[in-house]
Amino acid sequence: MAYRRRKLMGEINIIPLVDVVLVLLVVFMMTAPMLTRGVDVDLPQVDAAPLHPPEEPLVVTVRKSGAIYLEKTRIDDPRHDLSPKVKAILAEHPDRPVVVNGDQGAAYGAVAKTLELLRRGGVRDVGLQTRPVGN
């Protein structure tokens, strides 16, 4: 019995690849708006020009309730935890700018205490984030 040799096909079927790429594109388009940095606060309005720091800033947020967040992580005991964490981050990236997001309803004392804790963590320059007038 003689076996017939099959001719090898030298083509690649890319239709499944295109399907996967389109699904990934849709997933990324839907999740990209949800990847905002920081914690939702009601920033005060100020008539000032926006700053464009050369590096992504380290964001510290003070909520109206007085809760403090480092990036998106809540700091349960800011008196003991905030300064060492900021010091460790700035040890790796000493030129990284630091920005405080203070809710306009937050107590002035809570923002002042946060600034003092940042100073203890080695921060010398702090920016206060606001939103432009009319937004």
N, C-alpha and C positions, 0 to 999 in steps of 0.2 A: 504494500500500500504506500503510495507516494503522498507525502505531505506537501501541501502548497504553502509556500512562504508568503506571509502577509506583507504587504508594503507598509512601512512605517510612515505614520502621519507626522509631518514636520510643522504643524500649525498649533498654536496655543489658543485655547478657547478663553477669551478675556471677558465674556459676558458675566460670569460669576464675580470676577474681580471688580468690574464696573458696578455691579449691584452692591458689593460690600463698601466700596468707596462712597457711593451715594448715601448709603445708610449712615456711614460715619460722618459725612458732611452734614446731614440733617441733625444728627445728635450733637455735633459741635456747635452748630448754629443755634440750637435750642438752649444749650447749657452756657454759652459764652456770656449772655447778659446776667447770669446768676453769679458770675465769678467776680463780683465787686469786692474791693478790699474794705475792711473796717466794719464798724458797727453802725447801725442806723441811728443817727442823731439829727436834731433840728439845729443846724448851724446858724449863727447870727449872720445878718446881712451887713456887708461893709462895701463901700465904694473904693475898691483897691484893685490894682493890676494883678493878674495871676502870676505866680512864680513858677518856673520850670526848673526844678532841681536836676542836677546831672545824674543822680542815682535815686532809686525808689526809696522814699522816706520810710522811716520807722514810725508807725502810727500808734499813738496812745489816745484812747477815747475816754472821756468822762461823761457818763450819762446823767440825765436829769435826776435819777434816783441816787446818784453818788457812786454807782458802780464804775470800776476802772477796768479797761480792757487794753491789753498789749496785742496789737494787730486784731485778731478775732477771738483771742483767748481771754476769758475773764480772770482777773487777778483777785483771788479770794481774800488775801491778806496783803494789801498794797504796802503797808509799812515795812514788812519783812521780805516780800517777794519782788516788788517792782524794781528796786534799785539793783539787786544782783542780776536779774534777768537782762535789764538794759545794759548793764556793765559788760556782761558776757557777749551780748550781740555786738556792742560797739568795739569790743576787743578784736572781733573778727573783721569788722568793717568800720574802722575809725572815722572815715569821712562820710558815713551815712547820715543824712539829715534826719532830724526828729521833729515830728509834727504832732500837736495836740489838737484833737477834735473835741471841743467842749460844747455840749448841748447848751443852747441859749437859756434854758430853764435851770441849768445846773447852778448850784450855789458857788459863789465866788471863792469861798473857802476851800471847796473840794478841788477846784482847778488850781488854786494856789498851793495846796498840799501836794498835788500831783507834780507841779513844777518843782517843788522842793525835793521830792523823791527822785525826780529825773536828775536834778543837780547832784544829788548824792550818788547817782549811778554814773556820773562822769559826763553828763550832757552839759555843754556850755552854751550852745545856741539852740533855741527852740522856736519853731514856727507855730502860730495859732491859725488853724484852718477856719476859713469863713466861706460864705457863698456870696456871689456877686449880687448887687442890688437888682431887683427885678426878677430873680429866679426863685 
